[in-house]
Amino acid sequence: MLPIRPRSALRLLSALTLTAALFATPVLADTTTAALAKAPASAPEVTATIAAATAAEATASSGWNNWSCKPSAAHPRPVVLVHGTLGNSIDNWLGLAPYLVKRGYCVYSLDYGQLPGVPLFYGLGSIAASSQQLAAYVDRVLAATGAGKVDIVGHSQGGMMPRYYMKFLGGAPKVNALVGIAPSNHGTDLGGLLKLLPYFPGAAEAIEHLTPQGLTDQMAGSAFLTKLNAGGDTLPGVRYTVIATKYDEVVTPYTTQFLSGPDVRNVVLQDLCPLDLSEHVLVGLTDRIVFHETANALDPAHATATDCGDVFS
């Protein structure tokens, strides 16, 4: 497994300190972290440990993926959360999903991009195929809730992939807003994507003999991204928000995450809170300043200024 560099470790520590109140389920988060920290080196045992932790997490996810939830007048659109590369529908959203549920949203999250023989670590398959999974999931959410449109919030690959769904699979009329948290909109290099591995114990072993298309599709200049971005970044009728961190070590430079076009707001996290040192992974997992800005993007009519104090919100 690739080591975490000292500077990245410092950023992790600083960001974790800043976001001390991050989880709505702190005991569960501590249990999961402890389980992963004790995970042995062998891939089967790592997989079993993570599976047990994920099963525990799923118990706490009852606040979201509630198929009987009906959107309120205050929040008339369900929110679909789209995890990032190597993530899944539970682990990626243990912070943000309860945060949004507490604020009255109907919240849903899907798994996509699964590879045969690779459990728990998703977002690895062809992104075009993953977009089809998102299309089917959005239709399911709309049917269950009776809503006319959804809002989508995605982290990393999950902030970019919905653009393919909207552009090529007829999704744009079904989406009101897309919020991308550290999205790979214009790609990065393979080295950057491999920096994700230390954050996902067992992932390196699970994909050791594979070259996942979900990674190669995100490389700058790939055929997938060339097709996605041809003719412009945005589509009419959809509001776009990108939230990026200057300390992103995966999608680099961080400015490649930004979109150009109408109804776009590109946000740099450190412009909201200069003290926030969160990098690529933590901005989606734990950062309550990001969470507050996401809530603003979902409900701009009632937005309030985002600053360092939102870590306690």
C-alpha positions in Angstrom: 0.0 0.0 0.0 1.2 3.5 -0.8 2.3 5.5 2.2 0.7 8.8 3.2 3.2 11.6 2.9 4.0 13.6 6.1 2.5 16.8 4.6 -0.7 14.9 3.8 -0.7 13.4 7.3 -0.4 16.9 8.8 -3.3 18.1 6.6 -5.4 15.1 7.7 -4.7 15.8 11.3 -5.4 19.5 11.0 -8.7 18.9 9.1 -9.8 16.3 11.5 -9.2 18.8 14.4 -11.1 21.5 12.6 -14.1 19.2 11.9 -14.3 17.7 15.4 -18.1 17.7 15.3 -18.3 16.1 11.9 -20.4 13.0 12.3 -24.0 12.7 13.2 -23.1 9.2 14.3 -19.8 9.7 16.1 -19.8 6.3 18.0 -20.2 4.5 14.7 -17.5 6.5 13.0 -15.1 5.7 15.8 -16.0 2.0 15.7 -15.4 1.9 11.9 -12.1 3.8 12.1 -10.9 1.5 14.9 -11.9 -1.6 12.9 -10.1 -0.5 9.8 -7.0 0.5 11.8 -6.8 -3.0 13.2 -7.3 -4.6 9.7 -4.6 -7.2 8.9 -2.5 -7.0 5.8 -4.0 -10.0 3.9 -6.7 -9.0 1.4 -9.3 -11.6 2.5 -9.1 -10.5 6.2 -9.1 -6.8 5.2 -12.2 -7.4 3.1 -13.9 -9.2 6.0 -13.1 -6.4 8.4 -14.4 -3.7 6.1 -17.5 -5.8 5.4 -18.2 -6.0 9.1 -17.7 -2.3 9.5 -19.9 -1.5 6.5 -22.7 -3.7 7.8 -22.6 -1.7 11.1 -22.7 1.5 9.1 -25.7 0.3 7.1 -27.6 0.1 10.4 -27.0 3.7 11.0 -28.0 4.8 7.5 -31.8 4.4 8.2 -32.1 8.1 8.1 -31.4 8.1 4.4 -32.4 5.7 1.6 -35.8 5.9 3.2 -38.1 5.0 0.4 -41.2 6.2 2.2 -39.8 9.7 2.5 -41.9 12.4 0.9 -40.3 15.7 0.0 -41.6 18.7 2.0 -42.7 22.1 0.6 -39.5 23.5 2.0 -37.3 20.9 0.3 -39.4 19.7 -2.6 -36.6 17.7 -4.4 -35.0 14.5 -3.2 -31.2 14.6 -3.0 -29.2 11.8 -4.7 -25.7 11.3 -3.4 -23.1 9.9 -5.8 -20.0 8.5 -4.2 -16.4 8.8 -5.5 -13.9 6.3 -6.9 -13.3 3.4 -4.4 -16.2 4.6 -2.3 -19.7 3.2 -1.8 -23.1 4.4 -1.0 -22.6 4.2 2.8 -19.0 5.0 3.6 -18.8 8.1 1.5 -21.9 9.7 3.1 -21.7 9.0 6.8 -21.2 12.7 7.4 -23.2 14.5 4.7 -26.3 12.3 4.5 -27.3 12.6 8.2 -26.5 16.3 7.9 -29.0 16.8 5.1 -31.6 14.4 6.6 -31.5 16.5 9.8 -32.3 19.5 7.7 -35.4 18.0 6.2 -34.3 16.5 3.0 -35.2 13.1 1.5 -31.7 11.7 0.8 -30.7 8.7 -1.3 -27.4 7.2 -2.2 -26.5 4.5 -4.8 -23.6 2.1 -5.5 -22.2 2.1 -9.0 -19.2 1.1 -11.0 -18.8 -2.3 -9.4 -16.2 -4.8 -10.8 -16.6 -8.6 -10.5 -14.7 -9.9 -7.5 -14.1 -6.5 -6.0 -16.4 -6.0 -3.0 -17.1 -2.6 -1.3 -14.7 -0.6 -3.5 -16.9 0.8 -6.3 -16.7 3.6 -8.9 -14.2 1.5 -10.8 -16.1 0.4 -13.9 -16.7 2.3 -17.1 -18.1 5.7 -16.3 -20.5 5.6 -19.2 -21.9 2.3 -17.8 -22.0 3.9 -14.3 -24.0 6.7 -15.7 -26.7 4.2 -16.8 -26.8 3.0 -13.2 -27.4 6.5 -12.1 -30.1 7.0 -14.7 -32.0 4.0 -13.4 -31.6 5.1 -9.8 -32.8 8.6 -10.4 -35.9 7.2 -12.1 -36.5 5.0 -9.0 -36.1 8.0 -6.7 -38.5 10.1 -8.7 -41.1 7.3 -8.8 -40.9 6.7 -5.1 -41.1 10.3 -4.0 -43.4 11.7 -6.7 -41.0 14.6 -7.3 -40.4 16.1 -10.7 -36.7 16.6 -10.4 -33.8 15.6 -8.1 -30.8 17.5 -6.9 -27.5 15.6 -7.2 -24.5 15.9 -4.9 -21.4 14.0 -5.9 -17.9 13.6 -4.5 -14.8 13.2 -6.8 -15.9 11.0 -9.8 -19.4 11.3 -8.4 -19.4 15.0 -9.0 -18.4 14.6 -12.6 -20.2 11.4 -13.7 -23.7 12.9 -13.5 -22.8 15.3 -16.2 -22.5 12.4 -18.6 -26.0 11.2 -17.5 -27.4 14.6 -18.1 -25.7 15.2 -21.4 -26.0 11.8 -23.1 -28.7 9.8 -21.3 -31.5 12.4 -21.2 -31.0 13.2 -17.5 -30.9 17.0 -17.7 -34.7 17.5 -17.5 -34.8 15.4 -14.3 -32.0 17.4 -12.5 -32.4 20.8 -10.9 -28.9 21.2 -9.5 -25.6 19.4 -9.5 -23.1 20.0 -6.6 -19.7 18.6 -7.3 -17.4 18.2 -4.3 -13.8 18.0 -5.6 -15.1 16.7 -8.9 -12.8 15.3 -11.6 -14.5 17.4 -14.3 -11.4 17.9 -16.5 -9.4 14.9 -15.3 -6.2 14.3 -13.5 -3.2 12.0 -13.9 -3.1 8.3 -12.9 -0.6 9.2 -10.1 -3.2 11.5 -8.6 -5.9 8.8 -8.6 -3.5 6.3 -7.0 -3.1 8.6 -4.1 -6.6 7.5 -3.1 -5.4 4.0 -2.2 -4.0 4.8 1.3 -7.4 6.0 2.4 -9.1 2.7 1.5 -7.5 -0.2 3.3 -7.5 -3.3 1.1 -8.2 -1.5 -2.1 -4.7 -1.9 -3.5 -4.9 -5.6 -3.0 -8.4 -5.8 -4.5 -7.4 -4.2 -7.8 -3.7 -5.3 -7.9 -4.1 -7.1 -11.2 -6.6 -4.7 -12.8 -6.5 -1.5 -14.7 -10.0 -0.2 -13.8 -11.6 1.8 -16.6 -13.1 4.1 -13.9 -9.6 5.3 -13.3 -8.4 5.6 -16.9 -11.6 7.4 -17.9 -10.7 10.2 -15.4 -7.2 10.8 -16.8 -6.8 14.2 -18.4 -7.2 13.9 -22.1 -9.0 10.6 -22.0 -11.5 9.8 -24.8 -14.3 9.8 -22.2 -13.5 13.3 -20.9 -12.9 14.6 -24.4 -16.4 13.5 -25.3 -17.9 14.8 -22.1 -16.5 18.3 -22.3 -16.8 18.8 -26.1 -19.2 21.7 -26.8 -19.1 23.1 -23.3 -19.3 22.1 -19.7 -22.9 22.8 -18.9 -26.5 22.3 -20.0 -29.4 24.8 -19.9 -31.8 24.4 -17.0 -29.3 22.9 -14.5 -27.6 24.9 -11.7 -24.0 23.9 -11.1 -21.8 24.3 -8.0 -18.2 23.1 -7.7 -16.6 23.1 -4.3 -12.8 22.6 -4.5 -9.9 22.7 -2.0 -6.5 24.1 -2.7 -5.0 21.1 -0.9 -6.4 18.5 -3.3 -3.7 16.0 -4.1 -5.9 13.7 -6.3 -7.6 16.0 -8.9 -4.8 18.4 -9.7 -4.4 21.2 -10.3 -7.6 21.9 -8.3 -8.7 24.5 -10.8 -9.3 21.7 -13.3 -12.4 20.9 -11.2 -14.1 24.2 -12.2 -16.8 24.4 -14.8 -17.4 27.2 -17.3 -20.9 28.3 -18.4 -24.2 29.8 -17.3 -25.5 29.0 -13.8 -22.1 27.9 -12.5 -20.7 28.8 -9.1 -17.1 27.7 -8.5 -16.1 27.8 -4.8 -12.7 27.5 -3.3 -13.0 26.1 0.3 -10.2 28.2 1.6 -12.1 31.4 0.4 -14.8 30.4 2.9 -12.5 29.3 5.7 -8.7 30.0 5.3 -8.0 27.6 8.3 -9.6 24.6 6.5 -6.8 22.3 5.4 -9.0 19.4 4.2 -7.7 17.6 1.1 -9.6 15.5 -1.5 -11.0 12.8 0.6 -12.0 14.8 3.7 -13.9 17.4 1.8 -16.5 14.8 1.0 -16.3 12.7 4.1 -16.2 15.0 7.0 -16.0 18.7 6.3 -18.9 20.5 7.8 -17.9 23.8 6.1 -18.4 21.9 2.8 -21.6 20.5 4.1 -23.0 24.0 4.9 -22.0 25.3 1.4 -23.7 22.2 -0.1 -26.9 23.0 1.7 -26.6 26.6 0.4 -26.3 25.3 -3.1 -29.4 23.0 -2.7 -31.5 25.9 -1.3 -30.0 29.2 -2.5 -33.1 31.2 -1.6 -32.3 30.5 2.1 -28.5 30.5 1.9 -26.5 31.9 4.7 -22.8 32.9 4.7 -20.4 30.0 5.1 -17.3 30.5 7.3 -15.1 28.6 9.7 -17.8 28.7 12.4 -19.9 26.2 10.4 -17.7 23.4 11.7 -20.0 23.6 14.8 -23.3 23.8 12.9 
